[in-house]
Amino acid sequence: MFSGFLKNLNYTESLQDEFLIHGSQTKPNSQIEVIASKIKDEDSTITILKILYHLSNQLRYQNKNSIKFNRTASEIMDSGFYTGCSDFALIFETLARYKKIPTIHVQTAGKKFIEKLQHEEDVSIIGHHFCECNINGKWILVDPLNGRILERYNPIDLNIGQYYAFAKSTDIFETGIHNIYENNKKIKEIFSGFDINQFHPANDERKEKEEYR
């Protein structure tokens, strides 16, 4: 389903079925299935909130940048720790799909980082991983790491507040990225000559502050 970097998806009804299917990085194991079984099937928004609650209690943070992006959701769950927002998003989407909620993995780069990259080659990568979930035919935005939901959200717009989406996929492996080095190289390659005039106020921070819950 991954259509390429800086290319959006075609949000047709069939897309919902496509994103109920697990990728190679997001296949559930027995531990993930046990967590999913504890979450009773009900309103999808409540299910999402319960998934976020369970994850916040199941995982602890460890600063291990060297293994970012190269673990599966099952490996992350078995380890008991996450290295950042990408790990959290991978486990969230695995659980959400298991609970029959179509979910898209969204990779973004920070807009201030992108602007800085235009003038400096040696700049630290700043980005964030979100998920888009389909609730009753409508796509909403979930920030798994911070436990937030943005319901008034336009998936067509790649502007997401202080971030700009550059990849939408089943999981990170699907984009060809398997470790932090490939990730950083690809982001700099994508945005070194990017036209920042594409930044505009849709899905902006003011709306996020009002509509996240």
N, C-alpha and C positions, 0 to 999 in steps of 0.2 A: 504493500500500500504506500510506502514512502515514495514520494514523487520528486524529491530533490530538495536541496537547501534553498531557503527563501522562496519556496513555492507553497502556496496554500492548498488545502484539500478541496475537493468538490463535495459540498455539504448536501448530498442527496439522502433520501431515506435509506438507501442500501448501505450507506456508510456506517449506519448504526450496527448492522450485522457484522461488517468487517472488523469493527473494533470491540466485538465480543470475543474475538479469537486471540488466544495468548500467543506471544512471540517466543522465540527461543530463550530470551532473557527473563521472561515473566511467566513461565510455567509453574503452577503451584505445587508445592510438596506437601507432605502430611501435616507439617506444623502450620503452614498457611491454611490448609483445609480445616484444621481444628479451630483456628481463630475465626474463620468464616462461619463455621457451624454455630459459634456462640452468638452470632449476629442474626437475629430473627428477621425474616423477610417482611418488610412493611414499606412504608413510603420511602422512595429512593433517596430523598434528601436526608431523611433521618438515618438511613443505612450508611450514607456517606459520612455523616457526623459520627456515627458509632465506629466506623472503620478508623477515622482519624483519632478518636479517643483510645481505641485499642492500641494503635501504633505508638501513640505518645507514652503509653505505659509499658510497651514491650521492648522498645529499643533505647539504647543510650548512645551518646555521641562519642566518637573517637577521632582524633585528628590524624587520619592516615590517608593523606592525599595520594600517595603512590598507588593505592588500589581503587581509586575512584573510577567508575564506569566499567570496570572489568569483572564485576561480580553479578551473578544472577539474583533475582529476588529471593529465591530459596536459600542461596548462600548467605545473603544479607540477613535473612530471618534466622537462620541457624546460628550465625555468629553472635547475634544479640546486640549488634551495634551498627550504626550508620555513619558514613563519612561526610554526608552533606545532603543537600536537597535532592540530588539525583537518586540516591539510594531510597530515600523516603518516597519519592514519586513512583519508583519501580514497584515497591511493595504495595503501595496504595492501589495502583492500577491493576495489579494482579488480584487483589482482594475484590476490587470493584467489579472487574469482569467476571470473577467467580460468582458474584452476587447478581449477575445478569445486567450490569450497568455498562453500556458502551463507553469506553474510555480511551482517550488519545494522549500520548506522551508529548509534551510541548517543551522544547529546549529554547532558551532565550539568552540574549546577551544584553548587558547593561548599556543603556544609551550613553551615559557619561563615559563608559569605557570605550564605546565605539567612536565617540567624538575625539577622545584622547588618542586613540590608535591612529587617527588621521594625521597626527603630528609627531607621534613617538612610536618607534618600533618596539622598544623594550617596555611594555606596559603589562601589568598583571591582569589576567582575565577576570572579569566580573560578569556573572550571569545567574540564572535561576531556572529551576525546572518546575513546571506546572502540569496539571492534567485538565483536559476538557472532558466533561461527563455529559451524557445525554439523559435528560430527565423529561419523560413524557413528550419526546420529540423536540425538546429545546436543549441546546448546548450551553452549559454553564462552565465557569472556570473554578478550579479547585487548586489551592496552594497547600499541598499535603504537609510540608514541613512546618508551616505556621498555622495549620489547622483552620484555614479560612475558605469561604465560598463566595464567589461573585456571581450572582444570579442574573443581573442586568449586564450581559456580556455579548459582544459581537465577535463571533469566531472568524469572520471574514477579515477583520482588521488585525494585522500582525503587531500593531502597537499594543503593548500591555503595560500601561503605567510607565514606570522607569525602565522597562525592558522592551526588547524587540525580538519577536519570535523568528527563529531561522530554521526550525525543523519540527515537523509534526509526524509522529510515527507510532508504531505499536510499542516499540521499546528502543533503547539507545543502540543496541547491536544492529538493528535494522538499518540504521543510517550509515553503518560502516565504521562507527567509532567503538573501540574496545578498551581504551585506556585513557588516562588523563593527557598523555603526550599527543595522541591522535586528536583528542578533543581540542586542546589549546592550539595546535597547528591548524586545524580546520577552521576554528573561529577566526583566527587572525587572517587566514586566507580569504574567508568570506567577507570580512568587514574592513580590510585594509583600504579598499577603494570604494566603499559603500557610500551611496548618496544619502546623507543625513537629512536631506529635505523631505524624505519620506516620513520623518517623525511629525506627528500632528496630534491634536488633543483627544481623539477617540480612545475609548478604554483607558482614560487617563487617571492619574493619581487622585484627583479630587473626587471622581466618581467611585474609585476603589474605596476610599475612606468612608464614603457614605453607604456603600452597598455591601461591603464585606461583612460577614457575621461569624 
